[in-house]
């Protein structure tokens, strides 16, 4: 009797759910780099325009000189109204990414001391998998 109950409550519902399973329509998201910036000094970048409502900033900070201790990287994203968002305030040998959820025209204000930096602006691309 015990085995019949196990079959009824555990095995039978599983087989019923498998028979009604339909293949889902999967979508994966890849990120495409549309702007790449790098340097080792203070800089305000050229303006760039993003039409996507969701995009991301990927950044890296590396030491400019191996034998010198310290350094700093400060990245601000400034929109067309002049509002600034802090993206990074870090020391060398760090990296990160930030997702932005607004479109428009932007530029970066970058302050760098003893730090090589790289910034990539990426947009989302959808790939349908069947």
Order of alpha helices (4+ residues) and beta strands (2+ residues): alpha-alpha-beta-beta-beta-beta-beta-beta-beta-beta-beta
